[in-house]
Amino acid sequence: MPYLAIVLFLPWFGLLGSLFWLFPRQPRHRRRRLFDGAALAVAFALSVAGMLWGYRLGAADAGTGAIWKQVLATLVAYGAFLMVMTLAVPLRAWWLARR
């Protein structure tokens, strides 16, 4: 069940993604929507890739318990999502100021 991490974190990713999409409220134009959509897509894609990598890494270590691969997959998926969102906030401000 390598996709358990995404299933468990989808509501949280949805909440964080909604906050990223909605705030700040202005400016709200096509460039902003394109940037926000691309950032969220990259964050989700890297999160899935990180989750799969973390699951494989956890499964490869036979000396750990059965839950470890799920825990590692969740941590890597969450870290990847937060990393992209953390980088996207100042990058969005810089990119939109360039106009």
PDB file as gemmi writes it, atoms N, CA and C in Angstrom:
CRYST1    1.000    1.000    1.000  90.00  90.00  90.00 P 1                      
ATOM      1  N   MET A   1       0.844  -1.193   0.000  1.00  0.00           N  
ATOM      2  CA  MET A   1       0.000   0.000   0.000  1.00  0.00           C  
ATOM      3  C   MET A   1       0.887   1.253   0.000  1.00  0.00           C  
ATOM      4  N   PRO A   2       1.647   1.481  -1.064  1.00  0.00           N  
ATOM      5  CA  PRO A   2       2.550   2.634  -1.086  1.00  0.00           C  
ATOM      6  C   PRO A   2       1.820   3.978  -1.173  1.00  0.00           C  
ATOM      7  N   TYR A   3       0.553   3.985  -1.565  1.00  0.00           N  
ATOM      8  CA  TYR A   3      -0.158   5.250  -1.752  1.00  0.00           C  
ATOM      9  C   TYR A   3      -0.905   5.712  -0.504  1.00  0.00           C  
ATOM     10  N   LEU A   4      -0.707   5.038   0.598  1.00  0.00           N  
ATOM     11  CA  LEU A   4      -1.385   5.402   1.837  1.00  0.00           C  
ATOM     12  C   LEU A   4      -1.014   6.816   2.291  1.00  0.00           C  
ATOM     13  N   ALA A   5       0.233   7.201   2.103  1.00  0.00           N  
ATOM     14  CA  ALA A   5       0.675   8.531   2.518  1.00  0.00           C  
ATOM     15  C   ALA A   5      -0.099   9.625   1.793  1.00  0.00           C  
ATOM     16  N   ILE A   6      -0.301   9.467   0.500  1.00  0.00           N  
ATOM     17  CA  ILE A   6      -1.040  10.476  -0.265  1.00  0.00           C  
ATOM     18  C   ILE A   6      -2.501  10.491   0.151  1.00  0.00           C  
ATOM     19  N   VAL A   7      -3.080   9.314   0.345  1.00  0.00           N  
ATOM     20  CA  VAL A   7      -4.483   9.242   0.751  1.00  0.00           C  
ATOM     21  C   VAL A   7      -4.683   9.952   2.089  1.00  0.00           C  
ATOM     22  N   LEU A   8      -3.770   9.735   3.012  1.00  0.00           N  
ATOM     23  CA  LEU A   8      -3.892  10.355   4.335  1.00  0.00           C  
ATOM     24  C   LEU A   8      -3.631  11.856   4.308  1.00  0.00           C  
ATOM     25  N   PHE A   9      -2.754  12.300   3.410  1.00  0.00           N  
ATOM     26  CA  PHE A   9      -2.400  13.713   3.388  1.00  0.00           C  
ATOM     27  C   PHE A   9      -3.176  14.536   2.365  1.00  0.00           C  
ATOM     28  N   LEU A  10      -4.014  13.938   1.545  1.00  0.00           N  
ATOM     29  CA  LEU A  10      -4.778  14.718   0.562  1.00  0.00           C  
ATOM     30  C   LEU A  10      -5.601  15.839   1.192  1.00  0.00           C  
ATOM     31  N   PRO A  11      -6.306  15.623   2.306  1.00  0.00           N  
ATOM     32  CA  PRO A  11      -7.035  16.754   2.898  1.00  0.00           C  
ATOM     33  C   PRO A  11      -6.103  17.883   3.336  1.00  0.00           C  
ATOM     34  N   TRP A  12      -4.976  17.533   3.922  1.00  0.00           N  
ATOM     35  CA  TRP A  12      -4.033  18.560   4.374  1.00  0.00           C  
ATOM     36  C   TRP A  12      -3.400  19.275   3.185  1.00  0.00           C  
ATOM     37  N   PHE A  13      -3.036  18.524   2.142  1.00  0.00           N  
ATOM     38  CA  PHE A  13      -2.500  19.146   0.935  1.00  0.00           C  
ATOM     39  C   PHE A  13      -3.554  20.060   0.303  1.00  0.00           C  
ATOM     40  N   GLY A  14      -4.805  19.639   0.327  1.00  0.00           N  
ATOM     41  CA  GLY A  14      -5.887  20.468  -0.196  1.00  0.00           C  
ATOM     42  C   GLY A  14      -6.033  21.767   0.581  1.00  0.00           C  
ATOM     43  N   LEU A  15      -5.933  21.690   1.896  1.00  0.00           N  
ATOM     44  CA  LEU A  15      -6.026  22.897   2.720  1.00  0.00           C  
ATOM     45  C   LEU A  15      -4.852  23.840   2.462  1.00  0.00           C  
ATOM     46  N   LEU A  16      -3.638  23.308   2.473  1.00  0.00           N  
ATOM     47  CA  LEU A  16      -2.469  24.156   2.217  1.00  0.00           C  
ATOM     48  C   LEU A  16      -2.485  24.720   0.795  1.00  0.00           C  
ATOM     49  N   GLY A  17      -2.890  23.899  -0.163  1.00  0.00           N  
ATOM     50  CA  GLY A  17      -2.987  24.369  -1.541  1.00  0.00           C  
ATOM     51  C   GLY A  17      -4.038  25.455  -1.704  1.00  0.00           C  
ATOM     52  N   SER A  18      -5.157  25.320  -1.004  1.00  0.00           N  
ATOM     53  CA  SER A  18      -6.211  26.348  -1.062  1.00  0.00           C  
ATOM     54  C   SER A  18      -5.732  27.662  -0.473  1.00  0.00           C  
ATOM     55  N   LEU A  19      -5.021  27.587   0.628  1.00  0.00           N  
ATOM     56  CA  LEU A  19      -4.485  28.817   1.229  1.00  0.00           C  
ATOM     57  C   LEU A  19      -3.469  29.480   0.299  1.00  0.00           C  
ATOM     58  N   PHE A  20      -2.630  28.665  -0.339  1.00  0.00           N  
ATOM     59  CA  PHE A  20      -1.667  29.213  -1.291  1.00  0.00           C  
ATOM     60  C   PHE A  20      -2.390  29.869  -2.462  1.00  0.00           C  
ATOM     61  N   TRP A  21      -3.452  29.225  -2.946  1.00  0.00           N  
ATOM     62  CA  TRP A  21      -4.202  29.745  -4.099  1.00  0.00           C  
ATOM     63  C   TRP A  21      -4.941  31.032  -3.745  1.00  0.00           C  
ATOM     64  N   LEU A  22      -5.513  31.103  -2.550  1.00  0.00           N  
ATOM     65  CA  LEU A  22      -6.381  32.221  -2.195  1.00  0.00           C  
ATOM     66  C   LEU A  22      -5.661  33.452  -1.653  1.00  0.00           C  
ATOM     67  N   PHE A  23      -4.504  33.277  -1.045  1.00  0.00           N  
ATOM     68  CA  PHE A  23      -3.844  34.413  -0.400  1.00  0.00           C  
ATOM     69  C   PHE A  23      -2.507  34.682  -1.041  1.00  0.00           C  
ATOM     70  N   PRO A  24      -2.107  35.928  -1.224  1.00  0.00           N  
ATOM     71  CA  PRO A  24      -2.888  37.141  -1.019  1.00  0.00           C  
ATOM     72  C   PRO A  24      -3.979  37.253  -2.081  1.00  0.00           C  
ATOM     73  N   ARG A  25      -4.995  37.992  -1.750  1.00  0.00           N  
ATOM     74  CA  ARG A  25      -6.177  38.073  -2.622  1.00  0.00           C  
ATOM     75  C   ARG A  25      -5.918  38.854  -3.911  1.00  0.00           C  
ATOM     76  N   GLN A  26      -5.008  39.774  -3.889  1.00  0.00           N  
ATOM     77  CA  GLN A  26      -4.708  40.569  -5.080  1.00  0.00           C  
ATOM     78  C   GLN A  26      -3.216  40.503  -5.350  1.00  0.00           C  
ATOM     79  N   PRO A  27      -2.720  40.520  -6.522  1.00  0.00           N  
ATOM     80  CA  PRO A  27      -3.422  40.586  -7.794  1.00  0.00           C  
ATOM     81  C   PRO A  27      -3.965  39.218  -8.185  1.00  0.00           C  
ATOM     82  N   ARG A  28      -5.037  39.213  -8.901  1.00  0.00           N  
ATOM     83  CA  ARG A  28      -5.681  37.969  -9.333  1.00  0.00           C  
ATOM     84  C   ARG A  28      -5.858  38.042 -10.841  1.00  0.00           C  
ATOM     85  N   HIS A  29      -4.836  37.675 -11.571  1.00  0.00           N  
ATOM     86  CA  HIS A  29      -4.910  37.701 -13.032  1.00  0.00           C  
ATOM     87  C   HIS A  29      -4.384  36.384 -13.596  1.00  0.00           C  
ATOM     88  N   ARG A  30      -4.338  36.307 -14.893  1.00  0.00           N  
ATOM     89  CA  ARG A  30      -4.001  35.042 -15.558  1.00  0.00           C  
ATOM     90  C   ARG A  30      -2.608  34.549 -15.181  1.00  0.00           C  
ATOM     91  N   ARG A  31      -1.619  35.424 -15.128  1.00  0.00           N  
ATOM     92  CA  ARG A  31      -0.252  35.009 -14.772  1.00  0.00           C  
ATOM     93  C   ARG A  31      -0.208  34.396 -13.387  1.00  0.00           C  
ATOM     94  N   ARG A  32      -0.934  34.985 -12.475  1.00  0.00           N  
ATOM     95  CA  ARG A  32      -0.954  34.466 -11.099  1.00  0.00           C  
ATOM     96  C   ARG A  32      -1.602  33.091 -11.058  1.00  0.00           C  
ATOM     97  N   ARG A  33      -2.723  32.930 -11.741  1.00  0.00           N  
ATOM     98  CA  ARG A  33      -3.399  31.626 -11.745  1.00  0.00           C  
ATOM     99  C   ARG A  33      -2.530  30.557 -12.393  1.00  0.00           C  
ATOM    100  N   LEU A  34      -1.841  30.900 -13.469  1.00  0.00           N  
ATOM    101  CA  LEU A  34      -0.944  29.955 -14.121  1.00  0.00           C  
ATOM    102  C   LEU A  34       0.205  29.559 -13.191  1.00  0.00           C  
ATOM    103  N   PHE A  35       0.797  30.544 -12.532  1.00  0.00           N  
ATOM    104  CA  PHE A  35       1.896  30.248 -11.611  1.00  0.00           C  
ATOM    105  C   PHE A  35       1.413  29.378 -10.460  1.00  0.00           C  
ATOM    106  N   ASP A  36       0.289  29.746  -9.862  1.00  0.00           N  
ATOM    107  CA  ASP A  36      -0.228  28.981  -8.728  1.00  0.00           C  
ATOM    108  C   ASP A  36      -0.575  27.553  -9.131  1.00  0.00           C  
ATOM    109  N   GLY A  37      -1.207  27.385 -10.277  1.00  0.00           N  
ATOM    110  CA  GLY A  37      -1.546  26.050 -10.750  1.00  0.00           C  
ATOM    111  C   GLY A  37      -0.305  25.209 -11.018  1.00  0.00           C  
ATOM    112  N   ALA A  38       0.704  25.832 -11.633  1.00  0.00           N  
ATOM    113  CA  ALA A  38       1.947  25.109 -11.905  1.00  0.00           C  
ATOM    114  C   ALA A  38       2.658  24.734 -10.610  1.00  0.00           C  
ATOM    115  N   ALA A  39       2.701  25.649  -9.654  1.00  0.00           N  
ATOM    116  CA  ALA A  39       3.355  25.362  -8.377  1.00  0.00           C  
ATOM    117  C   ALA A  39       2.654  24.234  -7.633  1.00  0.00           C  
ATOM    118  N   LEU A  40       1.331  24.237  -7.645  1.00  0.00           N  
ATOM    119  CA  LEU A  40       0.589  23.166  -6.974  1.00  0.00           C  
ATOM    120  C   LEU A  40       0.768  21.829  -7.687  1.00  0.00           C  
ATOM    121  N   ALA A  41       0.812  21.852  -9.010  1.00  0.00           N  
ATOM    122  CA  ALA A  41       1.028  20.615  -9.758  1.00  0.00           C  
ATOM    123  C   ALA A  41       2.423  20.047  -9.494  1.00  0.00           C  
ATOM    124  N   VAL A  42       3.422  20.914  -9.467  1.00  0.00           N  
ATOM    125  CA  VAL A  42       4.788  20.470  -9.171  1.00  0.00           C  
ATOM    126  C   VAL A  42       4.876  19.936  -7.739  1.00  0.00           C  
ATOM    127  N   ALA A  43       4.238  20.632  -6.809  1.00  0.00           N  
ATOM    128  CA  ALA A  43       4.263  20.189  -5.415  1.00  0.00           C  
ATOM    129  C   ALA A  43       3.626  18.811  -5.274  1.00  0.00           C  
ATOM    130  N   PHE A  44       2.496  18.593  -5.933  1.00  0.00           N  
ATOM    131  CA  PHE A  44       1.833  17.293  -5.833  1.00  0.00           C  
ATOM    132  C   PHE A  44       2.661  16.205  -6.523  1.00  0.00           C  
ATOM    133  N   ALA A  45       3.214  16.515  -7.698  1.00  0.00           N  
ATOM    134  CA  ALA A  45       4.016  15.524  -8.423  1.00  0.00           C  
ATOM    135  C   ALA A  45       5.260  15.133  -7.626  1.00  0.00           C  
ATOM    136  N   LEU A  46       5.951  16.107  -7.061  1.00  0.00           N  
ATOM    137  CA  LEU A  46       7.127  15.798  -6.248  1.00  0.00           C  
ATOM    138  C   LEU A  46       6.744  15.064  -4.971  1.00  0.00           C  
ATOM    139  N   SER A  47       5.588  15.360  -4.448  1.00  0.00           N  
ATOM    140  CA  SER A  47       5.109  14.662  -3.265  1.00  0.00           C  
ATOM    141  C   SER A  47       4.864  13.189  -3.570  1.00  0.00           C  
ATOM    142  N   VAL A  48       4.233  12.901  -4.692  1.00  0.00           N  
ATOM    143  CA  VAL A  48       3.994  11.508  -5.085  1.00  0.00           C  
ATOM    144  C   VAL A  48       5.325  10.795  -5.348  1.00  0.00           C  
ATOM    145  N   ALA A  49       6.225  11.471  -6.064  1.00  0.00           N  
ATOM    146  CA  ALA A  49       7.536  10.867  -6.339  1.00  0.00           C  
ATOM    147  C   ALA A  49       8.301  10.618  -5.038  1.00  0.00           C  
ATOM    148  N   GLY A  50       8.271  11.574  -4.127  1.00  0.00           N  
ATOM    149  CA  GLY A  50       8.938  11.400  -2.839  1.00  0.00           C  
ATOM    150  C   GLY A  50       8.314  10.288  -2.013  1.00  0.00           C  
ATOM    151  N   MET A  51       6.994  10.177  -2.088  1.00  0.00           N  
ATOM    152  CA  MET A  51       6.305   9.122  -1.357  1.00  0.00           C  
ATOM    153  C   MET A  51       6.724   7.748  -1.878  1.00  0.00           C  
ATOM    154  N   LEU A  52       6.768   7.587  -3.183  1.00  0.00           N  
ATOM    155  CA  LEU A  52       7.182   6.307  -3.758  1.00  0.00           C  
ATOM    156  C   LEU A  52       8.637   5.990  -3.411  1.00  0.00           C  
ATOM    157  N   TRP A  53       9.486   6.994  -3.473  1.00  0.00           N  
ATOM    158  CA  TRP A  53      10.888   6.799  -3.132  1.00  0.00           C  
ATOM    159  C   TRP A  53      11.040   6.437  -1.659  1.00  0.00           C  
ATOM    160  N   GLY A  54      10.341   7.145  -0.791  1.00  0.00           N  
ATOM    161  CA  GLY A  54      10.411   6.850   0.643  1.00  0.00           C  
ATOM    162  C   GLY A  54       9.871   5.471   0.969  1.00  0.00           C  
ATOM    163  N   TYR A  55       8.831   5.063   0.287  1.00  0.00           N  
ATOM    164  CA  TYR A  55       8.276   3.727   0.525  1.00  0.00           C  
ATOM    165  C   TYR A  55       9.277   2.647   0.113  1.00  0.00           C  
ATOM    166  N   ARG A  56       9.883   2.829  -1.060  1.00  0.00           N  
ATOM    167  CA  ARG A  56      10.882   1.854  -1.519  1.00  0.00           C  
ATOM    168  C   ARG A  56      12.090   1.816  -0.599  1.00  0.00           C  
ATOM    169  N   LEU A  57      12.512   2.979  -0.131  1.00  0.00           N  
ATOM    170  CA  LEU A  57      13.651   3.045   0.777  1.00  0.00           C  
ATOM    171  C   LEU A  57      13.330   2.356   2.096  1.00  0.00           C  
ATOM    172  N   GLY A  58      12.135   2.591   2.622  1.00  0.00           N  
ATOM    173  CA  GLY A  58      11.729   1.934   3.856  1.00  0.00           C  
ATOM    174  C   GLY A  58      11.551   0.438   3.696  1.00  0.00           C  
ATOM    175  N   ALA A  59      11.047   0.014   2.547  1.00  0.00           N  
ATOM    176  CA  ALA A  59      10.847  -1.412   2.302  1.00  0.00           C  
ATOM    177  C   ALA A  59      12.170  -2.141   2.086  1.00  0.00           C  
ATOM    178  N   ALA A  60      13.183  -1.421   1.619  1.00  0.00           N  
ATOM    179  CA  ALA A  60      14.476  -2.047   1.351  1.00  0.00           C  
ATOM    180  C   ALA A  60      15.225  -2.376   2.639  1.00  0.00           C  
ATOM    181  N   ASP A  61      14.922  -1.688   3.724  1.00  0.00           N  
ATOM    182  CA  ASP A  61      15.603  -1.933   4.995  1.00  0.00           C  
ATOM    183  C   ASP A  61      14.837  -2.998   5.774  1.00  0.00           C  
ATOM    184  N   ALA A  62      15.338  -4.219   5.741  1.00  0.00           N  
ATOM    185  CA  ALA A  62      14.639  -5.350   6.366  1.00  0.00           C  
ATOM    186  C   ALA A  62      14.709  -5.305   7.886  1.00  0.00           C  
ATOM    187  N   GLY A  63      15.584  -4.530   8.443  1.00  0.00           N  
ATOM    188  CA  GLY A  63      15.750  -4.496   9.887  1.00  0.00           C  
ATOM    189  C   GLY A  63      14.749  -3.620  10.624  1.00  0.00           C  
ATOM    190  N   THR A  64      13.869  -2.957   9.907  1.00  0.00           N  
ATOM    191  CA  THR A  64      12.899  -2.072  10.549  1.00  0.00           C  
ATOM    192  C   THR A  64      11.527  -2.737  10.608  1.00  0.00           C  
ATOM    193  N   GLY A  65      10.646  -2.132  11.372  1.00  0.00           N  
ATOM    194  CA  GLY A  65       9.292  -2.664  11.492  1.00  0.00           C  
ATOM    195  C   GLY A  65       8.471  -2.428  10.240  1.00  0.00           C  
ATOM    196  N   ALA A  66       7.304  -3.055  10.194  1.00  0.00           N  
ATOM    197  CA  ALA A  66       6.442  -2.971   9.009  1.00  0.00           C  
ATOM    198  C   ALA A  66       5.896  -1.566   8.796  1.00  0.00           C  
ATOM    199  N   ILE A  67       5.736  -0.800   9.848  1.00  0.00           N  
ATOM    200  CA  ILE A  67       5.147   0.536   9.724  1.00  0.00           C  
ATOM    201  C   ILE A  67       6.160   1.556   9.199  1.00  0.00           C  
ATOM    202  N   TRP A  68       7.446   1.263   9.313  1.00  0.00           N  
ATOM    203  CA  TRP A  68       8.475   2.247   8.973  1.00  0.00           C  
ATOM    204  C   TRP A  68       8.379   2.719   7.535  1.00  0.00           C  
ATOM    205  N   LYS A  69       8.080   1.821   6.590  1.00  0.00           N  
ATOM    206  CA  LYS A  69       8.006   2.249   5.191  1.00  0.00           C  
ATOM    207  C   LYS A  69       6.873   3.250   4.979  1.00  0.00           C  
ATOM    208  N   GLN A  70       5.756   3.114   5.704  1.00  0.00           N  
ATOM    209  CA  GLN A  70       4.660   4.079   5.611  1.00  0.00           C  
ATOM    210  C   GLN A  70       5.053   5.412   6.242  1.00  0.00           C  
ATOM    211  N   VAL A  71       5.722   5.337   7.373  1.00  0.00           N  
ATOM    212  CA  VAL A  71       6.149   6.563   8.055  1.00  0.00           C  
ATOM    213  C   VAL A  71       7.139   7.328   7.192  1.00  0.00           C  
ATOM    214  N   LEU A  72       8.122   6.634   6.651  1.00  0.00           N  
ATOM    215  CA  LEU A  72       9.116   7.300   5.810  1.00  0.00           C  
ATOM    216  C   LEU A  72       8.481   7.874   4.549  1.00  0.00           C  
ATOM    217  N   ALA A  73       7.572   7.128   3.929  1.00  0.00           N  
ATOM    218  CA  ALA A  73       6.891   7.626   2.736  1.00  0.00           C  
ATOM    219  C   ALA A  73       6.096   8.889   3.045  1.00  0.00           C  
ATOM    220  N   THR A  74       5.425   8.909   4.190  1.00  0.00           N  
ATOM    221  CA  THR A  74       4.642  10.082   4.586  1.00  0.00           C  
ATOM    222  C   THR A  74       5.537  11.280   4.847  1.00  0.00           C  
ATOM    223  N   LEU A  75       6.632  11.064   5.549  1.00  0.00           N  
ATOM    224  CA  LEU A  75       7.546  12.176   5.853  1.00  0.00           C  
ATOM    225  C   LEU A  75       8.157  12.770   4.590  1.00  0.00           C  
ATOM    226  N   VAL A  76       8.567  11.918   3.677  1.00  0.00           N  
ATOM    227  CA  VAL A  76       9.180  12.422   2.442  1.00  0.00           C  
ATOM    228  C   VAL A  76       8.141  13.136   1.584  1.00  0.00           C  
ATOM    229  N   ALA A  77       6.937  12.583   1.488  1.00  0.00           N  
ATOM    230  CA  ALA A  77       5.881  13.221   0.691  1.00  0.00           C  
ATOM    231  C   ALA A  77       5.533  14.594   1.254  1.00  0.00           C  
ATOM    232  N   TYR A  78       5.383  14.671   2.563  1.00  0.00           N  
ATOM    233  CA  TYR A  78       5.045  15.941   3.201  1.00  0.00           C  
ATOM    234  C   TYR A  78       6.183  16.946   3.062  1.00  0.00           C  
ATOM    235  N   GLY A  79       7.401  16.482   3.228  1.00  0.00           N  
ATOM    236  CA  GLY A  79       8.556  17.372   3.070  1.00  0.00           C  
ATOM    237  C   GLY A  79       8.682  17.921   1.667  1.00  0.00           C  
ATOM    238  N   ALA A  80       8.431  17.085   0.670  1.00  0.00           N  
ATOM    239  CA  ALA A  80       8.511  17.551  -0.720  1.00  0.00           C  
ATOM    240  C   ALA A  80       7.440  18.592  -1.000  1.00  0.00           C  
ATOM    241  N   PHE A  81       6.217  18.350  -0.522  1.00  0.00           N  
ATOM    242  CA  PHE A  81       5.138  19.309  -0.741  1.00  0.00           C  
ATOM    243  C   PHE A  81       5.457  20.641  -0.071  1.00  0.00           C  
ATOM    244  N   LEU A  82       5.893  20.594   1.176  1.00  0.00           N  
ATOM    245  CA  LEU A  82       6.222  21.830   1.892  1.00  0.00           C  
ATOM    246  C   LEU A  82       7.409  22.558   1.276  1.00  0.00           C  
ATOM    247  N   MET A  83       8.383  21.818   0.781  1.00  0.00           N  
ATOM    248  CA  MET A  83       9.539  22.454   0.159  1.00  0.00           C  
ATOM    249  C   MET A  83       9.110  23.271  -1.060  1.00  0.00           C  
ATOM    250  N   VAL A  84       8.288  22.681  -1.913  1.00  0.00           N  
ATOM    251  CA  VAL A  84       7.834  23.392  -3.112  1.00  0.00           C  
ATOM    252  C   VAL A  84       6.988  24.600  -2.730  1.00  0.00           C  
ATOM    253  N   MET A  85       6.085  24.444  -1.781  1.00  0.00           N  
ATOM    254  CA  MET A  85       5.230  25.570  -1.373  1.00  0.00           C  
ATOM    255  C   MET A  85       6.043  26.676  -0.716  1.00  0.00           C  
ATOM    256  N   THR A  86       7.044  26.306   0.073  1.00  0.00           N  
ATOM    257  CA  THR A  86       7.897  27.307   0.723  1.00  0.00           C  
ATOM    258  C   THR A  86       8.698  28.090  -0.304  1.00  0.00           C  
ATOM    259  N   LEU A  87       9.184  27.423  -1.325  1.00  0.00           N  
ATOM    260  CA  LEU A  87       9.917  28.118  -2.387  1.00  0.00           C  
ATOM    261  C   LEU A  87       8.990  28.916  -3.295  1.00  0.00           C  
ATOM    262  N   ALA A  88       7.766  28.449  -3.471  1.00  0.00           N  
ATOM    263  CA  ALA A  88       6.836  29.100  -4.394  1.00  0.00           C  
ATOM    264  C   ALA A  88       6.341  30.444  -3.884  1.00  0.00           C  
ATOM    265  N   VAL A  89       6.221  30.620  -2.581  1.00  0.00           N  
ATOM    266  CA  VAL A  89       5.685  31.889  -2.048  1.00  0.00           C  
ATOM    267  C   VAL A  89       6.591  33.068  -2.402  1.00  0.00           C  
ATOM    268  N   PRO A  90       7.891  33.061  -2.072  1.00  0.00           N  
ATOM    269  CA  PRO A  90       8.710  34.212  -2.474  1.00  0.00           C  
ATOM    270  C   PRO A  90       8.940  34.276  -3.980  1.00  0.00           C  
ATOM    271  N   LEU A  91       8.988  33.117  -4.639  1.00  0.00           N  
ATOM    272  CA  LEU A  91       9.167  33.115  -6.088  1.00  0.00           C  
ATOM    273  C   LEU A  91       7.964  33.737  -6.785  1.00  0.00           C  
ATOM    274  N   ARG A  92       6.774  33.480  -6.274  1.00  0.00           N  
ATOM    275  CA  ARG A  92       5.566  34.085  -6.845  1.00  0.00           C  
ATOM    276  C   ARG A  92       5.604  35.602  -6.687  1.00  0.00           C  
ATOM    277  N   ALA A  93       5.994  36.079  -5.528  1.00  0.00           N  
ATOM    278  CA  ALA A  93       6.074  37.528  -5.312  1.00  0.00           C  
ATOM    279  C   ALA A  93       7.090  38.160  -6.257  1.00  0.00           C  
ATOM    280  N   TRP A  94       8.233  37.521  -6.430  1.00  0.00           N  
ATOM    281  CA  TRP A  94       9.257  38.044  -7.319  1.00  0.00           C  
ATOM    282  C   TRP A  94       8.782  38.022  -8.767  1.00  0.00           C  
ATOM    283  N   TRP A  95       8.171  36.906  -9.186  1.00  0.00           N  
ATOM    284  CA  TRP A  95       7.756  36.739 -10.577  1.00  0.00           C  
ATOM    285  C   TRP A  95       6.629  37.716 -10.937  1.00  0.00           C  
ATOM    286  N   LEU A  96       5.705  37.932 -10.018  1.00  0.00           N  
ATOM    287  CA  LEU A  96       4.606  38.848 -10.303  1.00  0.00           C  
ATOM    288  C   LEU A  96       5.054  40.312 -10.249  1.00  0.00           C  
ATOM    289  N   ALA A  97       6.093  40.620  -9.493  1.00  0.00           N  
ATOM    290  CA  ALA A  97       6.595  41.988  -9.433  1.00  0.00           C  
ATOM    291  C   ALA A  97       7.354  42.369 -10.704  1.00  0.00           C  
ATOM    292  N   ARG A  98       7.849  41.380 -11.445  1.00  0.00           N  
ATOM    293  CA  ARG A  98       8.601  41.644 -12.674  1.00  0.00           C  
ATOM    294  C   ARG A  98       7.756  42.254 -13.761  1.00  0.00           C  
ATOM    295  N   ARG A  99       6.526  41.886 -13.833  1.00  0.00           N  
ATOM    296  CA  ARG A  99       5.563  42.342 -14.839  1.00  0.00           C  
ATOM    297  C   ARG A  99       6.249  42.859 -16.024  1.00  0.00           C  
TER     298      ARG A  99                                                      
END                                                                             
